[in-house]
Amino acid sequence: MTALLSPMGILVRRHDPDRFFCALFAPATQREVLFTLYAFNHELARAREVASEPMLALIRLQWWREVVDGASKRHEVATPLSAAIAQGLLVAEDLRVLIDGREAEAGDGFATTGDWLAYLDATAGRLMAAAGRLLRARDVGRLRALGTAYGIAGQLRSVGVLARAGRCQLPADALAAAGLTTHDVIAHREPARLLAVLRGLAAQGQTMLRDAGGRLPSAAALPAVLARRDLRRIGAPVGPRRLGDRLAVVAAAILGRI
């Protein structure tokens, strides 16, 4: 299959397998640009991951802001991204919002659950909306809600990975309500209390899915199928996707319902 994929497709399959699999159900004529959008999102996400300090992450994000604003940069993702913008296939303002949203990752965490949800709306939510716009979806507002729910699920799945890297992005107020701090999460203290916090946050994602679910507005919404499954199994070991996850996406694409 690798021989049939473009460089963008290979990159997304390696680094964002959920969205890669879901993108396979998009129209073939738009799939390559969708891969480019997801590759761009991966580059924004890794800005903080590869930076030794927050300021360097902001510098990397500014580099991408310049690309979106029209600066010519030679890069495996920047080149096709610039072409997609020039052709009117991707909306520059959508991409700027994604960059702005990632700036929160260079801060000191999220003081409130509201701040945390706003960050997820500006990243995962707006990414799904941008993908839907590319695929000519009508209900972009629903896509933002479904994308935010996917972002919630992704954050909860990554708590352990971030903790091992010395980071915690959970909202401080939700942790404090359970008598925890971000330092407790990083140090793996009080796992029962942390689980209660994760389930409470998962419930908010489930509410979003319930309110925005129903008819499939676009193939861009398919990651929400995985979010629904992830949010139901908070507390279970996090591992690679299994056949049941993929079959759920296939079923949603065939039946046309989230």
C-alpha positions in Angstrom: 0.0 0.0 0.0 2.9 2.4 0.7 3.8 2.3 -3.0 0.4 3.8 -3.7 0.6 6.6 -1.2 2.0 10.1 -1.7 4.6 11.5 0.7 1.7 13.3 2.5 -0.3 10.1 2.8 2.7 8.2 4.2 3.4 10.9 6.7 -0.2 11.0 8.0 -0.4 7.2 8.1 2.7 7.1 10.3 1.9 10.0 12.7 -1.9 10.3 12.7 -3.3 6.8 11.9 -6.8 7.6 13.1 -7.3 10.5 10.7 -5.4 8.6 7.9 -7.8 5.7 8.1 -10.9 8.0 8.2 -9.5 10.0 5.2 -9.7 6.9 3.1 -13.5 7.3 3.0 -13.2 10.9 1.6 -13.6 11.4 -2.2 -10.4 10.5 -4.0 -10.3 13.9 -5.7 -10.0 15.7 -2.3 -8.1 13.1 -0.3 -4.6 14.4 -1.1 -5.4 17.9 0.1 -6.9 16.3 3.2 -3.7 14.5 3.9 -1.9 17.8 3.5 -4.1 19.4 6.1 -3.6 16.6 8.5 0.2 16.7 7.9 0.1 20.4 8.6 -1.7 19.7 11.9 0.9 17.1 12.8 3.7 19.7 12.3 1.8 22.1 14.6 1.3 19.4 17.2 5.0 18.5 17.2 6.1 22.1 17.7 5.9 21.7 21.4 6.9 18.1 21.5 10.3 18.7 19.9 11.1 22.0 21.5 13.4 22.0 24.6 11.6 25.1 25.9 8.2 26.9 25.2 9.7 29.9 23.4 11.2 27.6 20.7 7.7 26.1 20.2 6.4 29.6 19.5 9.2 30.2 17.0 8.2 27.0 15.1 4.6 28.1 15.1 5.5 31.5 13.8 7.4 29.8 10.9 4.2 28.1 9.9 2.2 31.3 10.3 4.6 32.8 7.7 4.0 29.9 5.4 0.2 30.4 5.6 0.6 34.1 5.0 2.4 33.4 1.7 6.1 33.1 2.5 7.9 30.7 0.3 9.5 27.9 2.3 11.0 24.6 1.1 9.6 21.9 3.3 7.9 18.5 2.6 4.6 19.9 4.1 4.9 23.6 3.5 5.2 23.2 -0.3 2.0 21.3 -0.9 0.2 23.4 1.8 1.1 26.6 0.1 -0.1 25.1 -3.2 -3.5 24.1 -1.7 -3.9 27.6 -0.3 -3.1 29.2 -3.6 -5.6 27.0 -5.4 -8.3 28.0 -2.9 -8.6 24.4 -1.6 -7.7 25.3 2.0 -8.7 28.5 3.7 -5.8 30.5 5.2 -7.9 31.8 8.1 -8.8 28.2 9.1 -5.1 27.4 9.3 -4.2 30.6 11.2 -6.8 29.6 13.9 -5.1 26.2 14.2 -1.7 27.8 14.7 -3.1 30.2 17.3 -4.7 27.3 19.1 -1.4 25.5 19.4 0.2 28.5 21.2 -1.6 27.4 24.4 0.6 24.3 24.5 3.6 26.6 25.1 2.0 28.1 28.2 1.8 26.8 31.8 -1.2 24.5 31.3 -4.9 25.2 31.6 -6.3 26.9 34.7 -9.9 26.0 34.0 -11.9 23.4 32.2 -13.3 26.2 30.0 -9.8 27.2 28.9 -9.0 23.5 28.2 -12.2 23.1 26.1 -11.5 26.4 24.2 -8.0 25.0 23.3 -9.5 21.8 22.0 -12.1 23.6 20.0 -9.4 25.8 18.5 -7.3 22.7 17.6 -9.1 19.4 17.1 -12.5 21.2 16.6 -11.4 23.7 14.0 -9.3 21.0 12.3 -12.4 18.9 11.7 -14.3 22.0 10.6 -11.5 22.8 8.1 -11.6 19.2 6.8 -15.3 19.5 6.4 -15.1 22.7 4.5 -12.6 21.1 2.1 -15.1 18.3 1.6 -18.0 20.8 1.1 -19.8 19.8 4.3 -22.8 22.1 5.2 -22.9 21.8 9.0 -19.5 23.0 10.0 -20.7 23.9 13.5 -21.5 20.2 14.2 -18.1 19.2 12.9 -16.4 21.6 15.3 -18.3 20.0 18.2 -17.5 16.5 17.0 -13.9 17.4 16.5 -13.6 18.9 20.0 -15.0 15.7 21.4 -12.3 13.8 19.5 -9.8 16.2 21.0 -11.0 15.4 24.5 -10.7 11.7 23.8 -7.2 12.2 22.5 -6.1 14.3 25.5 -7.4 11.6 27.9 -5.7 8.8 26.0 -2.4 10.7 26.1 -2.3 11.5 29.8 0.2 8.7 30.5 2.5 9.6 27.5 2.6 13.2 28.5 3.3 12.4 32.1 6.3 10.3 31.1 7.5 13.4 29.3 7.0 15.5 32.4 3.9 17.3 31.1 0.3 17.5 32.0 -2.4 19.3 30.0 -5.4 18.5 32.2 -7.3 21.5 33.5 -6.1 22.5 37.0 -9.6 23.2 38.4 -10.8 19.7 37.6 -7.7 18.3 39.2 -8.1 20.5 42.3 -11.7 19.4 42.8 -10.3 15.9 43.3 -7.5 17.1 45.5 -4.8 16.7 42.8 -2.3 18.9 41.0 -0.5 18.6 37.7 2.6 17.4 39.6 0.5 14.5 41.1 -0.4 13.4 37.5 3.2 13.6 36.3 4.4 11.6 39.4 1.6 9.0 38.9 0.2 9.7 42.4 -3.4 8.9 43.4 -4.5 7.0 40.3 -8.0 6.4 41.6 -8.6 10.1 42.0 -7.1 10.8 38.6 -9.4 8.2 37.0 -12.4 10.0 38.5 -11.2 13.3 36.9 -10.7 11.6 33.5 -14.2 10.1 33.6 -15.7 13.5 34.5 -14.0 15.1 31.5 -14.9 12.1 29.3 -18.6 12.8 30.2 -18.3 16.2 28.7 -17.0 14.7 25.5 -19.8 12.2 25.4 -22.4 15.0 25.8 -20.9 16.8 22.8 -21.1 13.6 20.8 -24.7 13.0 21.8 -25.7 16.6 20.9 -23.9 16.7 17.6 -24.3 13.1 16.6 -26.8 11.5 14.2 -26.5 11.9 10.4 -22.9 11.8 9.2 -22.3 15.4 8.0 -19.1 14.5 6.1 -16.4 11.9 6.0 -14.4 14.5 7.9 -16.5 13.6 11.0 -15.5 9.9 11.1 -12.8 10.4 13.8 -15.7 11.1 16.1 -16.6 7.4 15.9 -13.3 6.6 17.5 -13.8 9.3 20.1 -17.1 7.7 21.1 -15.4 4.3 21.7 -12.4 5.9 23.5 -14.6 7.9 25.9 -16.5 4.8 26.9 -13.3 2.9 27.9 -11.6 5.5 30.1 -9.5 3.6 32.6 -8.8 0.7 30.3 -5.2 0.2 29.1 -4.4 2.5 26.1 -3.1 0.5 23.1 -3.1 0.5 19.3 -6.3 0.5 17.4 -8.0 -2.9 17.0 -10.2 -4.4 14.4 -13.4 -3.3 16.2 -12.4 0.3 16.0 -11.8 0.1 12.3 -15.1 -1.8 11.7 -17.0 0.9 13.6 -15.6 3.6 11.3 -16.5 1.5 8.2 -20.0 0.9 9.5 -20.5 4.7 10.2 -19.3 5.5 6.7 -21.7 2.9 5.1 -24.7 3.8 7.2 -24.1 7.5 7.1 -24.4 8.0 10.9 -22.1 8.9 13.7 
